[in-house]
Amino acid sequence: MISKSGGALALTIFLAALPAPAPAFDFGKLGDAVRKLDVNKALDVGKRIVASTTEMPEEQEIALGNDLTARLLGAMRPLDDAAVQAYVNRVGRWITLQTSRPDLPWRFAVADTDSLGAFATPGGNVVITAGLMRLMRDENELAGVLAHEISHVVDKHHVKAIMAQARLSLARDMAADMASEYVAKNPLVTEALMNAGMNLYSSGLDQADELAADRAGTLLAASSGYDPLGLLFVLSTLDTIDTAEPRGALMFSTHPPTRERIDRLEQLAETAAETYPGTLRDTNRFTITQARLFQP
């Protein structure tokens, strides 16, 4: 659940992002309060809501991301292998040191599922599935996928998507400014807010954000010493998989067509390969770690 001290802003944003008041919740008091507001106060409320949906303080971003990660990992448990988890964190943390946000509390996890995918949440949490890691050939490919997800966090793609929804809802939800006080009295509303955040992971980010993360991730992996073709190779492997396969259903439905991603990334990756030597080529540690994923 979102903490009272750390999540008031996140709660306000998510309430504004809800498509419509749920009939199970009593929003009558909020409506009554809005009707009692004079024009000047209403305008002031509107200005403050606009301000709160333009930028999210880093502390709130981290709290929101932690809440979403806990919920997502509740649906797919982390792999019970400390060695694998430590390895992925070493690789991921190294890459984050090359970004403009190295001081975020970055954490990486491998989910124990055959599904193919990886996702990030605001504030520095990145999860990759064991199923996707089993398809990889070396650490360069792992770095390419992690760098793609890290780029989402660095560029605040998820945060911006939530705020865009909040801004669209301002005209309908002038009472959002009072949400933090009301939520404390109605935990069901808090649950609804978390569900709104979860919807972003089932519907996916804007396709342009995914393509931007492909480009930024490729360059980030390269600047971290990895082969910039790593992500492209992973995409090439995914392109051989039937999009109707259940294990890849969510990933394929929330991302641009794999062939389009390959076509858009190919020239950049090849150009970057001429610039960056890709010096980190310790295939042994990846092979040893990956082998643990195939153990019964």
C-alpha positions in Angstrom: 0.0 0.0 0.0 1.1 3.6 -0.5 2.5 5.1 2.7 0.7 8.1 4.2 3.8 10.2 4.3 5.5 9.1 1.1 2.6 8.6 -1.3 0.1 11.5 -0.9 1.1 12.9 -4.3 1.0 9.5 -6.0 -2.5 8.9 -4.6 -3.7 12.2 -6.0 -2.3 11.4 -9.4 -3.8 8.0 -9.5 -7.2 9.1 -8.4 -7.3 11.6 -11.3 -6.2 8.9 -13.7 -9.2 6.6 -12.9 -11.6 6.4 -15.9 -14.7 7.0 -13.8 -15.8 6.8 -10.1 -16.4 3.2 -9.2 -20.0 2.6 -8.0 -18.8 0.6 -5.0 -17.1 3.7 -3.6 -18.8 6.6 -1.9 -17.7 9.7 -3.8 -20.7 11.7 -2.7 -18.9 13.6 -0.1 -16.2 14.7 -2.6 -18.9 15.9 -5.0 -20.6 17.9 -2.2 -17.3 19.5 -1.3 -16.7 20.6 -4.8 -20.1 22.2 -5.1 -19.4 24.2 -2.0 -16.2 25.7 -3.4 -16.3 29.3 -4.6 -14.9 30.1 -8.0 -11.5 31.5 -6.7 -10.9 28.5 -4.6 -11.8 26.1 -7.5 -9.3 27.9 -9.7 -6.7 27.6 -7.0 -7.4 23.9 -6.6 -7.0 23.5 -10.3 -3.7 25.3 -10.4 -2.3 23.1 -7.6 -3.5 19.9 -9.3 -1.8 21.0 -12.6 1.4 21.6 -10.7 1.2 18.2 -9.0 0.7 16.4 -12.3 3.6 18.2 -14.1 6.4 16.8 -12.0 6.7 14.0 -9.4 9.4 14.4 -6.7 11.9 11.6 -6.8 10.9 10.4 -3.3 7.3 9.9 -4.5 8.5 8.3 -7.7 10.5 5.7 -5.7 7.6 5.0 -3.3 5.2 4.5 -6.2 7.6 2.2 -8.0 8.2 0.1 -4.9 4.4 -0.3 -4.5 3.9 -1.4 -8.1 6.9 -3.8 -8.0 5.5 -5.5 -4.9 2.2 -6.0 -6.6 3.7 -7.2 -9.8 6.0 -9.7 -8.1 3.0 -10.9 -6.1 1.7 -12.2 -9.5 5.1 -13.7 -10.5 7.4 -14.7 -7.7 11.1 -13.9 -7.7 13.5 -16.8 -8.6 14.7 -18.5 -5.5 18.4 -18.5 -6.5 20.6 -15.9 -4.8 23.5 -16.5 -7.2 21.3 -15.6 -10.2 19.8 -12.6 -8.5 23.2 -11.3 -7.4 24.6 -11.7 -11.0 21.8 -9.8 -12.7 22.1 -7.0 -10.0 25.9 -6.7 -10.8 25.3 -6.4 -14.5 22.3 -4.0 -14.1 24.0 -1.8 -11.4 27.1 -1.4 -13.6 24.9 -0.1 -16.5 23.1 2.3 -14.2 26.4 3.9 -13.3 26.6 5.2 -16.9 23.3 7.0 -16.7 22.2 10.4 -15.5 20.4 8.9 -12.5 23.0 6.6 -10.9 21.9 7.4 -7.4 18.5 5.9 -7.6 18.0 2.9 -5.3 18.4 0.5 -8.3 17.3 -3.1 -7.8 17.1 -5.9 -10.3 15.2 -9.2 -10.0 14.7 -12.4 -12.0 11.0 -13.6 -12.0 10.5 -17.4 -11.8 8.3 -17.8 -14.8 8.6 -19.2 -18.3 6.9 -16.1 -19.7 9.0 -13.9 -21.9 9.4 -10.4 -20.7 11.1 -7.6 -18.7 9.7 -4.5 -17.1 10.7 -1.5 -15.0 8.8 0.5 -12.5 9.4 4.2 -11.5 12.3 4.8 -9.2 14.7 2.1 -10.3 13.2 -1.4 -10.1 13.8 -3.7 -13.0 12.5 -7.3 -13.4 13.4 -9.8 -16.1 11.9 -13.3 -16.5 13.8 -16.5 -16.3 12.1 -17.5 -19.5 13.6 -14.6 -21.4 17.1 -15.2 -19.9 17.0 -18.8 -21.1 16.7 -17.6 -24.7 19.9 -15.5 -24.5 23.3 -16.4 -25.7 25.6 -14.1 -23.7 25.9 -11.2 -21.3 25.7 -8.7 -24.1 22.1 -9.7 -24.8 21.2 -9.5 -21.1 22.8 -6.1 -20.9 20.8 -4.9 -24.0 17.5 -5.9 -22.4 18.4 -4.4 -19.0 19.6 -1.2 -20.6 16.3 -0.9 -22.4 14.4 -1.1 -19.1 16.8 1.2 -17.3 16.2 3.8 -20.1 12.5 3.7 -19.3 13.3 4.7 -15.7 15.9 7.3 -16.6 13.5 9.0 -19.0 10.5 8.6 -16.6 8.3 7.0 -19.2 5.9 5.4 -16.7 5.7 8.5 -14.6 4.9 10.7 -17.5 2.3 8.3 -18.8 0.5 8.4 -15.4 0.7 12.2 -15.3 -0.7 12.5 -18.8 -3.7 10.5 -17.7 -4.1 12.7 -14.6 -4.0 15.9 -16.7 -6.8 14.5 -19.0 -8.9 13.9 -15.9 -8.6 17.3 -14.3 -11.8 18.7 -15.8 -13.7 15.7 -14.5 -12.1 15.4 -11.1 -11.7 18.8 -9.5 -12.0 17.0 -6.2 -8.6 15.2 -6.7 -6.9 17.8 -4.5 -8.8 16.4 -1.5 -8.0 12.8 -2.4 -5.2 12.3 0.2 -7.5 13.1 3.1 -10.3 11.0 1.8 -8.2 8.0 1.0 -7.1 7.7 4.6 -10.8 7.1 5.5 -11.5 4.6 2.6 -8.8 1.9 1.9 -10.9 0.6 -1.0 -10.0 3.8 -2.9 -6.3 3.1 -2.3 -6.8 -0.3 -3.8 -8.4 1.2 -6.8 -5.5 3.6 -7.3 -3.0 0.7 -7.3 -5.2 -1.1 -9.8 -5.0 2.0 -12.0 -1.3 1.8 -11.9 -1.3 -1.9 -12.7 -3.4 -1.2 -15.8 -0.4 0.5 -17.3 1.5 -2.8 -17.3 -1.2 -4.7 -19.0 -1.9 -2.1 -21.6 1.7 -1.0 -22.2 3.5 2.3 -22.7 3.1 4.4 -25.8 4.8 2.6 -28.7 7.0 5.7 -29.2 8.4 5.2 -25.7 9.3 1.6 -26.4 11.1 2.5 -29.6 12.9 5.4 -27.8 14.0 2.9 -25.1 15.3 0.6 -27.8 17.5 3.4 -29.1 18.6 4.7 -25.7 19.2 1.2 -24.3 21.4 0.3 -27.3 23.6 3.3 -26.7 23.6 2.9 -23.0 24.7 -0.8 -23.2 27.4 0.3 -25.7 28.7 3.1 -23.4 28.8 0.5 -20.6 31.3 -1.6 -22.6 28.8 -4.1 -24.1 28.2 -5.1 -27.7 25.6 -2.6 -29.0 24.1 -5.5 -31.0 23.0 -7.3 -27.9 19.4 -6.0 -27.8 19.1 -6.5 -31.6 20.1 -10.1 -31.2 17.5 -10.7 -28.6 14.9 -9.1 -30.8 16.0 -11.3 -33.7 15.4 -14.4 -31.5 12.0 -13.1 -30.4 11.1 -12.6 -34.0 11.3 -16.4 -34.6 8.6 -17.0 -31.9 4.9 -17.2 -32.8 3.2 -14.1 -31.4 0.3 -16.4 -30.4 2.4 -18.4 -28.0 1.1 -17.9 -24.5 4.5 -17.3 -22.9 5.0 -14.2 -25.1 1.4 -12.9 -25.2 1.8 -9.9 -22.9 5.2 -8.8 -24.3 4.1 -9.0 -27.9 0.8 -7.2 -27.1 2.4 -4.3 -25.3 5.3 -3.6 -27.6 5.6 -2.6 -31.2 5.9 -5.4 -33.7 9.3 -7.1 -33.3 10.2 -6.8 -36.9 9.5 -3.1 -36.8 11.8 -2.8 -33.7 14.5 -4.6 -35.5 14.3 -2.5 -38.7 14.4 0.7 -36.7 17.3 -0.4 -34.5 19.5 -2.1 -37.0 21.3 0.9 -38.5 21.8 2.5 -35.1 23.2 -0.7 -33.6 25.6 -1.3 -36.5 26.8 2.3 -36.4 27.3 2.1 -32.6 29.3 -1.2 -33.1 31.8 0.8 -35.2 32.2 3.3 -32.4 32.1 1.2 -29.3 34.5 -1.8 -29.1 32.3 -3.9 -26.7 35.1 -4.8 -24.2 33.1 -6.6 -21.6 33.0 -10.1 -23.0 33.1 -12.4 -20.0 30.9 -15.2 -21.4 31.9 -17.6 -18.7 29.9 -16.0 -15.9 26.8 -15.7 -18.0 27.0 -19.3 -19.1 27.4 -20.5 -15.5 24.5 -18.4 -14.3 22.2 -19.3 -17.2 22.9 -23.0 -16.6 21.3 -22.6 -13.1 18.0 -21.6 -14.9 17.8 -25.0 -16.5 18.3 -27.0 -13.3 15.2 -28.9 -12.2 
